[in-house]
């Protein structure tokens, strides 16, 4: 009951911030949705991969069970999109209604896939689902990560979202202590790999566009200069070096949890950088993450109690 209450208070506080600056709230909501949604949706992806390669990654099913909360959190992307400037050539594809429809369809599909995999879906089902994810992830990533900056191209945006989700799922598993020690050890190494991948993909996009002197695309980075660039630097230090240092100093459960916390904090910072959010957006992001995390844990506990009582 306490988790439901904490989540409700956080949600109410986030909504009250609309009275101050609706545009900042829209950016913060997007950043919070991306950050809190990454472990859950990434868990579904890990279930697909595990089923295809024959690995026993079923503990991710505990995290994937929170997809109904992510679906609920995806609904406000409709009003949030009205805060975005849509270029004329994207007036249809970038319509808030169209983006919201794609978002709900994507989360609903992942929720269905996760439920089927937890219940023992076939290898063929997992393989087809994984192939569809690979084909469609760039569309979803563009809507979610760049929905506030429609028209700015990042060719690796699908890989960026995939790295966020896999890294988030690994961090969630380590913090919750799911699975056996061997699985948690392997996922701590995967966490480092995803930190490297995310850092590389974001930096290379910046490097190519900046030194190619593309004014139409460089402006997007100029909007994220000064304090925003410091935020990106902090995310790099936490997400890339935090897990490596933590696991070097302590390869036990404590070190893995610290590594996971560093990764999630870095994820929050980089998503805030993506939406170019200031202090109010950061506050709303924190409130949205608190709401989604609290209700996800409450939902998981309720399901565990129901299963325990048959």
C-alpha positions as CSV (number, residue, x, y, z in Angstrom):
1,X,0.0,0.0,0.0
2,X,2.9,2.4,0.8
3,X,4.4,1.9,-2.7
4,X,1.1,2.8,-4.3
5,X,0.8,5.9,-2.1
6,X,4.3,7.1,-2.8
7,X,3.8,6.6,-6.5
8,X,0.5,8.5,-6.4
9,X,2.1,11.5,-4.6
10,X,4.9,11.6,-7.1
11,X,2.5,11.5,-10.0
12,X,0.4,14.3,-8.5
13,X,3.5,16.5,-8.0
14,X,4.6,16.0,-11.6
15,X,1.1,17.0,-12.8
16,X,1.1,20.1,-10.6
17,X,4.3,21.2,-12.3
18,X,2.2,21.8,-15.4
19,X,1.1,25.1,-13.7
20,X,4.7,26.3,-13.9
21,X,5.9,25.3,-17.4
22,X,4.0,22.7,-19.5
23,X,6.9,22.5,-22.1
24,X,9.4,21.6,-19.4
25,X,7.0,19.1,-17.9
26,X,6.6,17.5,-21.4
27,X,10.4,17.2,-21.7
28,X,10.8,15.8,-18.1
29,X,8.0,13.3,-18.7
30,X,9.7,12.0,-21.8
31,X,13.0,11.7,-20.0
32,X,11.4,9.9,-17.1
33,X,9.5,7.6,-19.3
34,X,12.6,6.6,-21.2
35,X,14.6,6.1,-18.1
36,X,12.1,4.1,-16.1
37,X,10.9,2.2,-19.1
38,X,14.3,1.0,-20.2
39,X,14.7,-1.8,-17.5
40,X,11.1,-3.1,-18.1
41,X,11.1,-3.0,-21.9
42,X,14.7,-4.1,-22.0
43,X,13.7,-7.1,-19.8
44,X,11.3,-8.2,-22.6
45,X,14.1,-7.9,-25.1
46,X,16.4,-10.0,-22.9
47,X,13.6,-12.7,-22.7
48,X,13.5,-12.8,-26.5
49,X,17.2,-13.0,-26.8
50,X,17.5,-15.6,-24.1
51,X,14.9,-17.8,-25.7
52,X,16.5,-17.6,-29.1
53,X,20.1,-18.4,-28.0
54,X,19.0,-21.0,-25.4
55,X,20.0,-19.1,-22.3
56,X,18.1,-19.3,-19.1
57,X,17.3,-15.6,-18.6
58,X,13.8,-16.2,-17.1
59,X,14.5,-14.0,-14.1
60,X,14.0,-11.0,-16.4
61,X,10.4,-12.0,-16.4
62,X,10.0,-10.4,-13.0
63,X,10.9,-7.0,-14.4
64,X,9.0,-7.5,-17.6
65,X,5.8,-8.0,-15.5
66,X,5.7,-4.2,-15.0
67,X,4.8,-3.5,-18.7
68,X,1.3,-2.4,-17.8
69,X,2.8,0.5,-15.8
70,X,4.9,1.5,-18.8
71,X,1.9,1.4,-21.0
72,X,0.1,3.8,-18.7
73,X,3.1,6.1,-18.6
74,X,3.2,6.1,-22.4
75,X,-0.2,7.7,-22.7
76,X,0.9,11.2,-21.9
77,X,3.2,11.2,-24.9
78,X,0.2,12.5,-26.8
79,X,-0.1,15.8,-25.0
80,X,3.7,16.0,-24.7
81,X,4.1,15.9,-28.5
82,X,2.0,19.0,-28.8
83,X,4.9,20.8,-27.2
84,X,7.1,19.9,-30.2
85,X,7.6,21.8,-33.4
86,X,6.8,19.6,-36.3
87,X,8.5,20.4,-39.6
88,X,6.1,20.7,-42.5
89,X,7.5,17.6,-44.3
90,X,6.7,15.6,-41.2
91,X,3.3,16.9,-40.5
92,X,1.6,13.5,-40.9
93,X,4.3,11.2,-39.7
94,X,5.1,13.5,-36.8
95,X,1.5,14.1,-35.8
96,X,1.1,13.8,-32.0
97,X,-1.8,11.4,-32.6
98,X,0.3,9.2,-34.9
99,X,3.2,9.1,-32.6
100,X,1.0,8.3,-29.6
101,X,-0.6,5.5,-31.6
102,X,2.8,4.0,-32.5
103,X,3.9,4.3,-28.9
104,X,0.9,2.5,-27.4
105,X,1.1,-0.2,-30.2
106,X,4.8,-0.7,-29.5
107,X,4.4,-1.0,-25.7
108,X,1.3,-3.2,-26.1
109,X,3.1,-5.5,-28.4
110,X,6.1,-5.8,-26.1
111,X,3.8,-6.5,-23.1
112,X,2.1,-9.3,-25.1
113,X,5.4,-10.8,-26.2
114,X,6.8,-10.7,-22.6
115,X,3.6,-12.4,-21.3
116,X,3.9,-15.1,-23.9
117,X,7.6,-15.7,-23.2
118,X,7.0,-15.9,-19.5
119,X,4.4,-18.6,-20.1
120,X,6.7,-20.6,-22.3
121,X,6.2,-19.4,-25.9
122,X,8.0,-21.3,-28.7
123,X,11.4,-20.6,-30.1
124,X,9.8,-19.6,-33.4
125,X,7.6,-17.0,-31.6
126,X,10.7,-15.5,-29.9
127,X,12.7,-15.4,-33.1
128,X,10.0,-13.7,-35.1
129,X,9.4,-11.2,-32.2
130,X,13.1,-10.4,-32.0
131,X,13.3,-9.9,-35.8
132,X,10.4,-7.5,-35.7
133,X,12.0,-5.6,-32.8
134,X,15.2,-5.2,-34.8
135,X,13.2,-3.9,-37.9
136,X,11.0,-1.5,-36.0
137,X,13.1,-0.2,-33.1
138,X,14.5,2.7,-35.1
139,X,11.0,4.1,-35.7
140,X,10.1,3.8,-32.0
141,X,13.5,5.2,-30.9
142,X,13.0,8.3,-33.2
143,X,9.6,8.9,-31.6
144,X,10.7,8.6,-28.1
145,X,14.3,10.0,-28.0
146,X,13.9,12.6,-30.7
147,X,10.1,13.3,-30.6
148,X,10.9,16.7,-29.1
149,X,13.3,17.5,-31.9
150,X,11.5,16.1,-35.0
151,X,13.6,16.5,-38.1
152,X,17.0,16.0,-36.4
153,X,18.5,12.8,-37.9
154,X,20.6,10.3,-35.9
155,X,21.2,7.2,-38.0
156,X,22.1,5.1,-34.9
157,X,19.1,6.1,-32.8
158,X,17.7,2.5,-32.9
159,X,20.9,1.1,-31.6
160,X,21.1,3.8,-28.9
161,X,17.6,2.9,-27.6
162,X,18.5,-0.8,-27.7
163,X,21.7,-0.2,-25.7
164,X,19.7,1.8,-23.2
165,X,17.1,-0.9,-22.8
166,X,19.5,-3.8,-22.4
167,X,21.7,-1.8,-20.0
168,X,18.6,-0.8,-18.0
169,X,17.4,-4.4,-17.8
170,X,20.8,-5.6,-16.6
171,X,20.9,-2.8,-14.0
172,X,17.4,-3.7,-12.8
173,X,18.3,-7.4,-12.4
174,X,21.4,-6.5,-10.4
175,X,19.7,-4.1,-8.1
176,X,16.8,-6.5,-7.4
177,X,19.2,-9.4,-7.0
178,X,17.3,-11.7,-9.4
179,X,18.6,-15.0,-10.7
180,X,21.7,-16.9,-9.5
181,X,25.1,-15.5,-8.9
182,X,26.4,-16.6,-12.3
183,X,23.7,-14.8,-14.1
184,X,24.2,-11.6,-12.1
185,X,28.0,-11.8,-12.8
186,X,27.4,-12.2,-16.6
187,X,24.8,-9.3,-16.6
188,X,27.3,-7.0,-14.8
189,X,29.7,-7.6,-17.7
190,X,26.9,-6.9,-20.1
191,X,26.2,-3.7,-18.2
192,X,29.8,-2.5,-19.0
193,X,29.4,-3.5,-22.7
194,X,26.2,-1.5,-23.0
195,X,27.8,1.5,-21.3
196,X,30.6,1.3,-23.9
197,X,28.1,0.9,-26.8
198,X,26.0,3.9,-25.7
199,X,29.0,6.2,-25.2
200,X,30.5,5.2,-28.5
201,X,27.2,5.7,-30.5
202,X,26.4,9.1,-29.0
203,X,30.0,10.4,-29.3
204,X,30.4,9.2,-32.9
205,X,27.2,10.9,-34.0
206,X,28.5,14.2,-32.5
207,X,32.0,13.8,-33.9
208,X,30.8,13.1,-37.5
209,X,28.3,16.0,-37.6
210,X,30.5,18.5,-35.8
211,X,33.6,18.0,-38.0
212,X,31.5,17.6,-41.1
213,X,30.3,21.2,-40.4
214,X,26.6,20.6,-41.0
215,X,24.8,23.7,-39.7
216,X,21.4,22.2,-40.0
217,X,22.4,19.4,-37.6
218,X,25.0,21.1,-35.4
219,X,22.4,23.5,-34.0
220,X,20.9,20.5,-32.1
221,X,24.2,20.1,-30.2
222,X,24.6,23.8,-29.7
223,X,21.3,23.8,-27.8
224,X,22.8,21.3,-25.5
225,X,26.0,23.2,-24.8
226,X,27.4,24.6,-21.5
227,X,25.4,23.0,-18.6
228,X,24.0,20.4,-20.9
229,X,27.4,19.4,-22.1
230,X,28.5,19.0,-18.4
231,X,25.5,16.8,-17.9
232,X,26.5,14.6,-20.8
233,X,30.1,14.5,-19.4
234,X,28.8,13.4,-16.0
235,X,26.7,10.7,-17.7
236,X,29.8,9.4,-19.5
237,X,31.8,9.2,-16.3
238,X,29.0,7.5,-14.4
239,X,27.8,5.1,-17.1
240,X,31.2,4.2,-18.6
241,X,33.7,4.4,-15.8
242,X,31.4,3.9,-12.7
243,X,30.6,0.2,-13.4
244,X,34.2,-0.6,-14.3
245,X,35.6,1.0,-11.1
246,X,32.8,-0.5,-9.0
247,X,33.3,-4.1,-10.3
248,X,37.1,-3.7,-10.1
249,X,37.0,-2.8,-6.5
250,X,34.3,-5.2,-5.5
251,X,33.1,-8.0,-7.8
252,X,30.5,-9.2,-5.3
253,X,26.9,-8.2,-4.9
254,X,27.6,-4.8,-3.4
255,X,29.9,-3.9,-6.3
256,X,27.3,-5.0,-8.8
257,X,24.6,-3.0,-7.2
258,X,26.8,0.1,-7.1
259,X,27.6,-0.5,-10.8
260,X,23.9,-0.8,-11.6
261,X,23.0,2.4,-9.7
262,X,25.8,4.3,-11.6
263,X,24.4,3.0,-14.9
264,X,20.8,4.0,-14.1
265,X,21.8,7.5,-12.9
266,X,23.9,7.9,-16.1
267,X,20.8,6.8,-18.1
268,X,18.7,9.4,-16.4
269,X,21.3,12.1,-17.2
270,X,21.7,11.2,-20.8
271,X,17.9,11.1,-21.4
272,X,17.6,14.5,-19.8
273,X,20.4,15.7,-22.2
274,X,18.5,14.2,-25.1
275,X,15.4,16.2,-24.3
276,X,17.4,19.3,-23.4
277,X,15.8,19.6,-20.0
278,X,16.5,22.2,-17.4
279,X,15.9,22.1,-13.7
280,X,12.1,21.7,-13.8
281,X,12.4,19.0,-16.4
282,X,14.9,17.2,-14.2
283,X,12.5,17.5,-11.2
284,X,9.6,16.1,-13.3
285,X,11.8,13.3,-14.6
286,X,12.7,12.3,-11.0
287,X,9.0,12.4,-10.0
288,X,8.0,10.3,-13.0
289,X,10.7,7.7,-12.3
290,X,9.6,7.5,-8.7
291,X,6.0,7.0,-9.7
292,X,6.8,4.3,-12.3
293,X,9.2,2.5,-10.0
294,X,6.9,2.5,-7.0
295,X,3.9,1.2,-8.9
296,X,6.0,-1.3,-10.7
297,X,7.3,-2.7,-7.4
298,X,3.8,-2.7,-6.0
299,X,2.4,-4.6,-9.0
300,X,5.2,-7.1,-8.8
301,X,4.5,-7.7,-5.1
302,X,0.8,-8.2,-5.7
303,X,1.5,-10.7,-8.5
304,X,3.9,-12.6,-6.3
305,X,1.3,-12.8,-3.5
306,X,-1.3,-14.0,-5.9
307,X,1.0,-16.7,-7.2
308,X,1.9,-17.8,-3.7
309,X,-1.8,-18.2,-2.8
310,X,-2.5,-20.2,-6.0
